[in-house]
Amino acid sequence: MVTGKNSNECLMKGGGLCPLQIENILTNFRNKWSLPILITIGNFSSLHFNLIKRKMSYGSNNISSKVLSEKLKNLVKSGFITSREQDVYPFKIKYSLTDKGEGIYKKFSSFSESYETGK
């Protein structure tokens, strides 16, 4: 990490963003499924496991229950989504974005829109 006298000071920042902060954010989304899961949950406000799995299955890209479970746990642990048990039978857990996840969702939505429009 390239820092100055203050260990929190980023010397690569100049007048803009510190690339290390961006790198830390992207580290959470380097794998195949984490960002699409976050975006899917953001698109629908909150979803339970089976609905996420159903919406994540498109074409030949199908996420396994095991992988989805692992990625959801990692996103909860990282603070991007929350899990809330529903008081229903059969037992269900609803997943929704935290403020941190909502911020990432909005940034990627804006980025995607800019990419599509070329602006």
Secondary structure as UniProt FT lines:
FT   TURN            7..8
FT   TURN            11..12
FT   TURN            14..15
FT   HELIX           19..27
FT   TURN            28..29
FT   HELIX           34..43
FT   STRAND          46..48
FT   HELIX           49..55
FT   TURN            59..60
FT   HELIX           65..77
FT   TURN            78..79
FT   STRAND          81..86
FT   STRAND          92..97
FT   HELIX           99..117
//
